[in-house]
């Protein structure tokens, strides 16, 4: 696991303990296995809605420092990995897995903690000049310390959850 990913997971666990106390880290024995520190459960609505909300941080195995977020709406607190939902638009009572982009009404959305394009271009001796994709979060600058990049990413993740996910799921956070 790259240093950026380890730092991100450690920091988000600490931040979410205070900002999102309804979500707690959870490591279930499932197939496929969700990596440790990447799965969070909100079971506060299980008794009233019979729904359990999981937030999963999906780090790419191919692109260092890149991740997306998955949201699973489950009838069980023991099942965070479900097939994609039948409905394309999530609701608080849907069952299945959704990508964060479905809550954001986009074709895809990722966060990039590392500027892999610039690293590749530097190896080739070419300057990078491609524009930022509207479906990718990048920090204000990659030249700042990785701790600051992680802080910016977590702030954006939290704002995205508050703005796009929690209202749809009717979660009070």
N, CA, C and O of each residue as an XYZ file, in Angstrom:
692
protein
N       0.854     -1.178      0.000
C       0.000      0.000      0.000
C       0.899      1.240      0.000
O       1.818      1.355      0.810
N       0.623      2.139     -0.900
C       1.410      3.363     -1.010
C       1.232      4.239      0.224
O       0.215      4.163      0.913
N       2.236      5.071      0.494
C       2.209      5.948      1.664
C       1.035      6.899      1.673
O       0.479      7.185      2.733
N       0.647      7.397      0.505
C      -0.486      8.322      0.419
C      -1.771      7.636      0.870
O      -2.579      8.217      1.594
N      -1.945      6.408      0.437
C      -3.161      5.667      0.787
C      -3.200      5.380      2.279
O      -4.239      5.561      2.913
N      -2.100      4.941      2.847
C      -2.049      4.663      4.291
C      -2.362      5.914      5.096
O      -3.143      5.873      6.046
N      -1.744      7.034      4.707
C      -1.974      8.294      5.406
C      -3.430      8.724      5.264
O      -4.046      9.171      6.231
N      -3.976      8.589      4.065
C      -5.367      8.964      3.838
C      -6.301      8.141      4.731
O      -7.174      8.702      5.394
N      -6.125      6.822      4.753
C      -7.011      5.949      5.539
C      -6.895      6.243      7.035
O      -7.900      6.261      7.744
N      -5.685      6.469      7.507
C      -5.486      6.778      8.926
C      -6.149      8.114      9.278
O      -6.807      8.235     10.311
N      -5.972      9.099      8.421
C      -6.503     10.436      8.688
C      -8.024     10.459      8.591
O      -8.690     11.060      9.434
N      -8.576      9.811      7.573
C     -10.037      9.844      7.427
C     -10.709      9.109      8.581
O     -11.784      9.515      9.020
N     -10.102      8.044      9.076
C     -10.667      7.332     10.230
C     -10.751      8.260     11.430
O     -11.742      8.252     12.160
N      -9.723      9.053     11.632
C      -9.697      9.996     12.753
C     -10.727     11.116     12.565
O     -11.448     11.465     13.500
N     -10.792     11.669     11.367
C     -11.720     12.769     11.076
C     -13.163     12.290     11.182
O     -14.003     12.979     11.761
N     -13.455     11.122     10.631
C     -14.838     10.641     10.635
C     -15.329     10.282     12.029
O     -16.535     10.297     12.275
N     -14.419      9.957     12.951
C     -14.866      9.680     14.333
C     -15.605     10.879     14.916
O     -16.557     10.714     15.679
N     -15.167     12.093     14.556
C     -15.834     13.288     15.084
C     -16.851     13.870     14.109
O     -17.922     14.303     14.534
N     -16.541     13.893     12.805
C     -17.454     14.513     11.837
C     -18.650     13.643     11.486
O     -19.753     14.157     11.298
N     -18.451     12.351     11.395
C     -19.529     11.428     11.036
C     -19.591     10.293     12.058
O     -19.280      9.149     11.725
N     -19.988     10.591     13.287
C     -19.982      9.547     14.320
C     -20.971      8.405     14.049
O     -20.858      7.343     14.661
N     -21.934      8.607     13.145
C     -22.846      7.512     12.799
C     -22.153      6.418     11.992
O     -22.635      5.286     11.933
N     -21.028      6.753     11.372
C     -20.288      5.778     10.574
C     -19.130      5.232     11.388
O     -18.352      5.980     11.982
N     -19.035      3.913     11.399
C     -17.916      3.290     12.113
C     -17.195      2.339     11.171
O     -17.815      1.711     10.313
N     -15.861      2.237     11.340
C     -15.113      1.313     10.486
C     -15.533     -0.125     10.766
O     -15.855     -0.492     11.896
N     -15.520     -0.913      9.725
C     -15.997     -2.278      9.832
C     -15.191     -3.165      8.898
O     -14.971     -2.817      7.738
N     -14.754     -4.307      9.401
C     -14.039     -5.279      8.579
C     -14.816     -6.585      8.615
O     -14.766     -7.338      9.588
N     -15.535     -6.831      7.528
C     -16.342     -8.043      7.421
C     -15.601     -9.089      6.587
O     -14.795     -8.756      5.719
N     -15.887    -10.337      6.866
C     -15.358    -11.429      6.032
C     -16.371    -11.655      4.916
O     -17.385    -12.329      5.097
N     -16.070    -11.076      3.763
C     -16.975    -11.166      2.624
C     -16.186    -11.499      1.370
O     -14.958    -11.422      1.350
N     -16.907    -11.866      0.335
C     -16.316    -12.057     -0.977
C     -17.050    -11.123     -1.914
O     -18.265    -11.251     -2.064
N     -16.368    -10.193     -2.547
C     -14.942     -9.921     -2.412
C     -14.639     -9.209     -1.087
O     -15.487     -8.521     -0.520
N     -13.433     -9.394     -0.626
C     -12.997     -8.808      0.639
C     -12.698     -7.321      0.449
O     -11.963     -6.941     -0.462
N     -13.265     -6.495      1.305
C     -12.976     -5.058      1.285
C     -11.715     -4.857      2.126
O     -11.656     -5.336      3.259
N     -10.704     -4.158      1.598
C      -9.472     -3.954      2.368
C      -9.732     -3.275      3.715
O     -10.647     -2.465      3.858
N      -8.914     -3.624      4.681
C      -9.040     -3.067      6.024
C      -8.939     -1.543      5.980
O      -8.086     -0.977      5.296
N      -9.831     -0.899      6.726
C      -9.837      0.560      6.804
C     -10.593      1.257      5.692
O     -10.642      2.486      5.649
N     -11.189      0.477      4.781
C     -11.876      1.075      3.633
C     -13.396      0.960      3.691
O     -14.077      1.440      2.785
N     -13.941      0.340      4.727
C     -15.379      0.087      4.787
C     -15.952      0.688      6.068
O     -15.442      0.452      7.163
N     -17.022      1.468      5.912
C     -17.680      2.125      7.045
C     -19.165      1.806      7.017
O     -19.775      1.753      5.949
N     -19.745      1.595      8.189
C     -21.149      1.243      8.319
C     -21.906      2.290      9.122
O     -21.440      2.764     10.159
N     -23.090      2.640      8.617
C     -24.070      3.425      9.378
C     -25.246      2.494      9.618
O     -25.992      2.164      8.696
N     -25.402      2.072     10.876
C     -26.510      1.173     11.195
C     -27.598      1.867     12.021
O     -28.465      1.208     12.594
N     -27.545      3.183     12.075
C     -28.485      3.956     12.890
C     -29.933      3.841     12.422
O     -30.853      4.119     13.192
N     -30.147      3.438     11.178
C     -31.503      3.383     10.637
C     -31.974      1.949     10.419
O     -33.019      1.721      9.809
N     -31.220      1.002     10.906
C     -31.568     -0.406     10.727
C     -32.903     -0.776     11.333
O     -33.686     -1.498     10.716
N     -33.176     -0.291     12.535
C     -34.438     -0.637     13.209
C     -35.659      0.000     12.542
O     -36.720     -0.621     12.465
N     -35.511      1.229     12.065
C     -36.660      1.931     11.498
C     -36.855      1.695      9.999
O     -37.990      1.674      9.524
N     -35.768      1.518      9.252
C     -35.882      1.359      7.801
C     -35.513     -0.038      7.305
O     -35.786     -0.389      6.156
N     -34.902     -0.818      8.164
C     -34.351     -2.110      7.748
C     -33.332     -1.941      6.625
O     -33.260     -2.752      5.701
N     -32.549     -0.871      6.725
C     -31.496     -0.585      5.744
C     -30.237     -0.198      6.497
O     -30.278      0.480      7.524
N     -29.128     -0.648      5.958
C     -27.799     -0.364      6.514
C     -26.980      0.261      5.397
O     -26.948     -0.244      4.275
N     -26.324      1.357      5.717
C     -25.611      2.134      4.711
C     -24.104      1.961      4.896
O     -23.563      2.219      5.971
N     -23.444      1.524      3.841
C     -22.000      1.322      3.849
C     -21.342      2.321      2.911
O     -21.809      2.536      1.793
N     -20.266      2.923      3.368
C     -19.427      3.781      2.537
C     -18.097      3.047      2.378
O     -17.447      2.699      3.364
N     -17.705      2.820      1.140
C     -16.479      2.074      0.860
C     -15.517      2.932      0.047
O     -15.888      3.498     -0.981
N     -14.292      3.017      0.515
C     -13.244      3.722     -0.207
C     -12.565      2.709     -1.125
O     -11.927      1.763     -0.661
N     -12.709      2.919     -2.419
C     -12.198      1.976     -3.426
C     -10.913      2.511     -4.042
O     -10.956      3.287     -4.997
N      -9.782      2.102     -3.505
C      -8.500      2.522     -4.066
C      -8.168      1.669     -5.280
O      -8.363      0.454     -5.279
N      -7.667      2.323     -6.301
C      -7.290      1.636     -7.533
C      -6.036      0.801     -7.308
O      -5.092      1.245     -6.654
N      -6.032     -0.402     -7.850
C      -4.832     -1.234     -7.777
C      -3.857     -0.883     -8.905
O      -2.707     -1.321     -8.890
N      -4.311     -0.100     -9.876
C      -3.484      0.235    -11.033
C      -2.938      1.659    -11.002
O      -1.883      1.933    -11.573
N      -3.651      2.561    -10.339
C      -3.244      3.970    -10.301
C      -3.019      4.383     -8.852
O      -3.975      4.607     -8.109
N      -1.776      4.481     -8.461
C      -1.413      4.826     -7.085
C      -2.077      6.131     -6.662
O      -2.015      7.137     -7.369
N      -2.718      6.092     -5.486
C      -3.313      7.302     -4.919
C      -4.657      7.684     -5.497
O      -5.203      8.725     -5.133
N      -5.207      6.878     -6.385
C      -6.508      7.203     -6.969
C      -7.581      6.323     -6.324
O      -7.383      5.124     -6.130
N      -8.716      6.938     -5.997
C      -9.810      6.187     -5.399
C     -11.147      6.781     -5.775
O     -11.256      7.930     -6.203
N     -12.157      5.956     -5.601
C     -13.532      6.397     -5.743
C     -14.265      5.932     -4.486
O     -13.673      5.317     -3.599
N     -15.531      6.228     -4.427
C     -16.325      5.847     -3.264
C     -17.518      5.041     -3.740
O     -18.198      5.401     -4.701
N     -17.752      3.943     -3.043
C     -18.925      3.125     -3.301
C     -19.879      3.241     -2.123
O     -19.450      3.364     -0.975
N     -21.154      3.203     -2.408
C     -22.183      3.261     -1.372
C     -23.065      2.026     -1.559
O     -23.615      1.789     -2.634
N     -23.182      1.257     -0.495
C     -24.039      0.078     -0.542
C     -25.193      0.273      0.434
O     -25.002      0.641      1.593
N     -26.381      0.018     -0.065
C     -27.583      0.046      0.765
C     -27.997     -1.415      0.916
O     -28.382     -2.074     -0.050
N     -27.910     -1.898      2.138
C     -28.067     -3.324      2.388
C     -29.192     -3.602      3.391
O     -29.460     -2.786      4.273
N     -29.841     -4.749      3.250
C     -30.829     -5.142      4.255
C     -30.173     -5.788      5.480
O     -30.861     -6.150      6.434
N     -28.844     -5.931      5.453
C     -28.132     -6.604      6.539
C     -26.874     -5.838      6.935
O     -26.157     -5.345      6.064
N     -26.592     -5.731      8.233
C     -25.360     -5.081      8.667
C     -24.135     -5.967      8.426
O     -23.007     -5.545      8.682
N     -24.345     -7.170      7.945
C     -23.258     -8.122      7.686
C     -22.923     -8.248      6.206
O     -22.048     -9.033      5.840
N     -23.605     -7.486      5.342
C     -23.380     -7.606      3.900
C     -23.139     -6.240      3.275
O     -24.079     -5.503      2.975
N     -21.885     -5.921      3.089
C     -21.548     -4.625      2.483
C     -21.231     -4.745      1.005
O     -21.152     -3.733      0.308
N     -21.050     -5.952      0.517
C     -20.773     -6.128     -0.908
C     -21.978     -6.783     -1.561
O     -22.236     -7.974     -1.383
N     -22.702     -5.985     -2.312
C     -23.885     -6.452     -3.034
C     -23.701     -6.141     -4.514
O     -22.843     -5.342     -4.888
N     -24.502     -6.768     -5.337
C     -24.487     -6.480     -6.763
C     -24.938     -5.043     -6.993
O     -25.575     -4.444     -6.127
N     -24.610     -4.488     -8.157
C     -25.113     -3.148     -8.464
C     -26.637     -3.118     -8.365
O     -27.320     -4.085     -8.704
N     -27.143     -2.000     -7.898
C     -28.587     -1.842     -7.729
C     -29.286     -1.870     -9.080
O     -28.715     -1.487    -10.100
N     -30.523     -2.328     -9.068
C     -31.324     -2.355    -10.300
C     -31.658     -0.939    -10.763
O     -31.674     -0.662    -11.962
N     -31.921     -0.051     -9.817
C     -32.248      1.338    -10.150
C     -30.961      2.117    -10.410
O     -29.949      1.892     -9.747
N     -31.002      3.021    -11.364
C     -29.804      3.816    -11.643
C     -29.657      4.975    -10.662
O     -28.552      5.470    -10.440
N     -30.766      5.405    -10.080
C     -30.719      6.492     -9.109
C     -31.010      5.946     -7.717
O     -32.054      5.332     -7.497
N     -30.099      6.163     -6.781
C     -30.278      5.638     -5.432
C     -31.382      6.358     -4.662
O     -31.679      7.527     -4.907
N     -31.978      5.626     -3.726
C     -32.913      6.194     -2.764
C     -32.535      5.627     -1.401
O     -31.688      4.738     -1.313
N     -33.144      6.123     -0.359
C     -32.819      5.654      0.986
C     -33.240      4.210      1.222
O     -32.756      3.569      2.154
N     -34.137      3.691      0.387
C     -34.620      2.326      0.584
C     -34.206      1.370     -0.531
O     -34.572      0.195     -0.499
N     -33.447      1.854     -1.520
C     -32.941      0.971     -2.565
C     -32.097     -0.113     -1.918
O     -31.652      0.038     -0.780
N     -31.879     -1.187     -2.629
C     -30.935     -2.212     -2.175
C     -29.947     -2.438     -3.293
O     -30.332     -2.627     -4.447
N     -28.659     -2.418     -2.948
C     -27.611     -2.666     -3.930
C     -26.460     -1.706     -3.762
O     -26.418     -0.901     -2.831
N     -25.526     -1.811     -4.687
C     -24.320     -0.972     -4.650
C     -24.416      0.136     -5.690
O     -24.906     -0.059     -6.802
N     -23.934      1.291     -5.290
C     -23.924      2.470     -6.160
C     -22.528      3.078     -6.138
O     -21.784      2.916     -5.171
N     -22.186      3.769     -7.198
C     -20.977      4.574     -7.218
C     -21.319      5.982     -6.788
O     -22.451      6.434     -6.959
N     -20.354      6.669     -6.237
C     -20.571      8.058     -5.801
C     -21.081      8.910     -6.958
O     -21.866      9.836     -6.753
N     -20.639      8.601     -8.160
C     -21.022      9.376     -9.336
C     -22.534      9.309     -9.577
O     -23.106     10.237    -10.149
N     -23.184      8.225     -9.148
C     -24.637      8.140     -9.335
C     -25.366      9.151     -8.446
O     -26.413      9.673     -8.828
N     -24.818      9.422     -7.271
C     -25.393     10.445     -6.393
C     -25.107     11.846     -6.939
O     -25.877     12.781     -6.721
N     -23.981     11.970     -7.654
C     -23.547     13.262     -8.187
C     -24.094     13.522     -9.592
O     -23.896     14.603    -10.145
N     -24.780     12.532    -10.168
C     -25.326     12.617    -11.528
C     -24.214     12.876    -12.545
O     -24.310     13.768    -13.389
N     -23.156     12.069    -12.437
C     -22.030     12.145    -13.371
C     -21.738     10.751    -13.908
O     -22.202      9.762    -13.341
N     -20.977     10.661    -14.991
C     -20.650      9.341    -15.519
C     -19.612      8.599    -14.672
O     -19.532      7.372    -14.733
N     -18.828      9.320    -13.893
C     -17.788      8.732    -13.037
C     -17.220      9.851    -12.181
O     -17.323     11.023    -12.543
N     -16.615      9.499    -11.038
C     -15.898     10.489    -10.240
C     -14.840      9.789     -9.402
O     -15.115      8.790     -8.737
N     -13.618     10.331     -9.443
C     -12.476      9.796     -8.704
C     -11.740     10.932     -8.010
O     -11.852     12.097     -8.391
N     -10.986     10.563     -6.982
C     -10.076     11.473     -6.303
C      -8.660     11.013     -6.618
O      -8.392      9.812     -6.640
N      -7.750     11.956     -6.863
C      -6.358     11.617     -7.175
C      -5.435     12.306     -6.186
O      -5.271     13.525     -6.207
N      -4.835     11.498     -5.316
C      -3.896     12.032     -4.326
C      -2.507     12.241     -4.907
O      -1.685     12.940     -4.315
N      -2.237     11.638     -6.069
C      -0.923     11.687     -6.697
C      -1.101     12.115     -8.148
O      -2.036     11.676     -8.818
N      -0.211     12.967     -8.631
C      -0.250     13.400    -10.024
C       0.555     12.410    -10.862
O       1.708     12.664    -11.210
N      -0.067     11.285    -11.176
C       0.612     10.231    -11.930
C       0.947     10.668    -13.343
O       1.964     10.252    -13.899
N       0.105     11.499    -13.923
C       0.365     11.991    -15.283
C       1.650     12.810    -15.320
O       2.474     12.633    -16.217
N       1.824     13.698    -14.355
C       3.043     14.515    -14.310
C       4.273     13.643    -14.069
O       5.333     13.885    -14.645
N       4.127     12.621    -13.212
C       5.251     11.713    -12.975
C       5.641     10.974    -14.250
O       6.827     10.832    -14.549
N       4.653     10.506    -14.996
C       4.925      9.802    -16.255
C       5.551     10.730    -17.282
O       6.507     10.358    -17.963
N       5.018     11.923    -17.393
C       5.547     12.890    -18.353
C       6.984     13.279    -18.000
O       7.825     13.435    -18.886
N       7.257     13.434    -16.714
C       8.614     13.777    -16.281
C       9.593     12.672    -16.659
O      10.721     12.955    -17.064
N       9.176     11.425    -16.531
C      10.033     10.301    -16.928
C      10.337     10.334    -18.418
O      11.425      9.950    -18.848
N       9.374     10.793    -19.200
C       9.548     10.872    -20.649
C      10.179     12.188    -21.094
O      10.520     12.359    -22.264
N      10.331     13.106    -20.159
C      10.908     14.409    -20.488
C       9.956     15.328    -21.211
O      10.384     16.208    -21.957
N       8.666     15.133    -20.998
C       7.633     15.940    -21.652
C       6.890     16.711    -20.573
O       6.654     16.197    -19.480
N       6.521     17.955    -20.891
C       5.746     18.709    -19.905
C       4.278     18.351    -20.039
O       3.760     18.162    -21.140
N       3.624     18.263    -18.896
C       2.212     17.916    -18.858
C       1.378     19.160    -19.077
O       1.690     20.225    -18.544
N       0.332     19.032    -19.847
C      -0.512     20.188    -20.071
C      -1.969     19.826    -20.253
O      -2.755     20.649    -20.722
N      -2.343     18.620    -19.894
C      -3.735     18.235    -20.092
C      -4.622     18.902    -19.043
O      -4.226     19.053    -17.888
N      -5.820     19.298    -19.456
C      -6.730     19.960    -18.514
C      -7.288     18.968    -17.501
O      -7.327     17.761    -17.742
N      -7.710     19.495    -16.386
C      -8.319     18.691    -15.323
C      -9.690     18.205    -15.788
O     -10.466     18.967    -16.365
N      -9.972     16.944    -15.534
C     -11.268     16.379    -15.882
C     -12.309     16.824    -14.856
O     -12.005     16.895    -13.665
N     -13.535     17.126    -15.302
C     -14.589     17.484    -14.336
C     -15.024     16.277    -13.497
O     -15.762     16.435    -12.524
N     -14.574     15.081    -13.866
C     -14.928     13.865    -13.140
C     -13.788     13.365    -12.268
O     -13.751     12.196    -11.882
N     -12.857     14.266    -11.963
C     -11.728     13.905    -11.118
C     -11.388     15.058    -10.183
O     -11.247     16.204    -10.609
N     -11.260     14.731     -8.899
C     -10.815     15.729     -7.932
C      -9.296     15.712     -7.892
O      -8.664     14.655     -7.869
N      -8.732     16.905     -7.884
C      -7.289     17.084     -7.693
C      -7.098     18.192     -6.666
O      -7.945     19.079     -6.551
N      -6.008     18.154     -5.927
C      -5.780     19.209     -4.937
C      -5.476     20.539     -5.608
O      -5.269     20.603     -6.820
N      -5.453     21.592     -4.815
C      -5.124     22.911     -5.358
C      -3.755     22.897     -6.005
O      -3.536     23.583     -7.004
N      -2.823     22.121     -5.447
C      -1.515     21.911     -6.053
C      -0.918     20.613     -5.530
O      -1.088     20.260     -4.363
N      -0.226     19.921     -6.400
C       0.448     18.692     -5.980
C       1.819     18.986     -5.371
O       2.478     18.074     -4.874
N       2.253     20.242     -5.402
C       3.573     20.578     -4.861
C       3.578     20.723     -3.340
O       4.643     20.813     -2.731
N       2.406     20.745     -2.731
C       2.324     20.858     -1.274
C       2.616     19.498     -0.626
O       2.585     18.475     -1.311
N       2.893     19.472      0.659
C       3.137     18.193      1.344
C       1.931     17.271      1.236
O       0.790     17.729      1.168
N       2.194     15.976      1.222
C       1.133     14.980      1.065
C       0.080     15.097      2.168
O      -1.090     14.798      1.930
N       0.468     15.520      3.354
C      -0.493     15.703      4.443
C      -1.549     16.744      4.073
O      -2.728     16.576      4.387
N      -1.130     17.805      3.413
C      -2.069     18.859      2.989
C      -2.978     18.357      1.868
O      -4.164     18.686      1.833
N      -2.422     17.560      0.953
C      -3.233     16.981     -0.120
C      -4.309     16.083      0.485
O      -5.467     16.125      0.071
N      -3.916     15.268      1.469
C      -4.870     14.382      2.138
C      -5.950     15.198      2.839
O      -7.130     14.855      2.759
N      -5.566     16.269      3.522
C      -6.556     17.126      4.191
C      -7.555     17.701      3.190
O      -8.759     17.693      3.443
N      -7.063     18.196      2.059
C      -7.949     18.752      1.030
C      -8.883     17.679      0.482
O     -10.072     17.926      0.281
N      -8.338     16.488      0.244
C      -9.153     15.397     -0.297
C     -10.256     15.017      0.680
O     -11.405     14.837      0.277
N      -9.920     14.894      1.957
C     -10.917     14.523      2.960
C     -11.992     15.603      3.075
O     -13.175     15.288      3.204
N     -11.594     16.857      3.029
C     -12.581     17.947      3.070
C     -13.537     17.829      1.882
O     -14.742     18.027      2.033
N     -13.002     17.508      0.705
C     -13.856     17.376     -0.479
C     -14.742     16.139     -0.384
O     -15.922     16.201     -0.730
N     -14.193     15.018      0.079
C     -14.991     13.806      0.275
C     -16.145     14.095      1.230
O     -17.292     13.751      0.945
N     -15.841     14.725      2.363
C     -16.874     15.015      3.357
C     -17.955     15.931      2.799
O     -19.143     15.715      3.038
N     -17.543     16.946      2.061
C     -18.513     17.860      1.460
C     -19.370     17.133      0.420
O     -20.573     17.376      0.320
N     -18.748     16.248     -0.345
C     -19.482     15.478     -1.350
C     -20.509     14.573     -0.682
O     -21.641     14.463     -1.152
N     -20.119     13.924      0.411
C     -21.068     13.071      1.135
C     -22.213     13.899      1.705
O     -23.375     13.511      1.594
N     -21.890     15.041      2.317
C     -22.932     15.899      2.904
C     -23.894     16.448      1.847
O     -25.098     16.544      2.086
N     -23.362     16.802      0.695
C     -24.149     17.452     -0.349
C     -24.934     16.473     -1.211
O     -26.089     16.729     -1.551
N     -24.311     15.355     -1.564
C     -24.907     14.454     -2.554
C     -25.439     13.134     -2.007
O     -26.430     12.610     -2.515
N     -24.795     12.593     -0.980
C     -25.165     11.248     -0.517
C     -26.134     11.290      0.664
O     -27.200     10.677      0.610
N     -25.777     12.002      1.720
C     -26.595     12.002      2.917
C     -28.030     12.500      2.686
O     -28.958     11.931      3.260
N     -28.244     13.530      1.875
C     -29.643     13.936      1.615
C     -30.465     12.833      0.926
O     -31.630     12.622      1.265
N     -29.862     12.145     -0.024
C     -30.576     11.080     -0.735
C     -30.902      9.927      0.214
O     -32.004      9.379      0.191
N     -29.917      9.569      1.053
C     -30.112      8.466      1.998
C     -30.868      8.897      3.255
O     -31.194      8.065      4.102
N     -31.141     10.175      3.372
C     -31.826     10.743      4.526
C     -31.070     10.434      5.825
O     -31.645     10.000      6.823
N     -29.761     10.678      5.763
C     -28.890     10.483      6.925
C     -28.629     11.842      7.558
O     -28.231     12.789      6.880
N     -28.855     11.925      8.849
C     -28.578     13.143      9.600
C     -27.125     13.096     10.062
O     -26.759     12.298     10.925
N     -26.316     13.952      9.482
C     -24.894     13.948      9.872
C     -24.436     15.335     10.266
O     -23.273     15.523     10.622
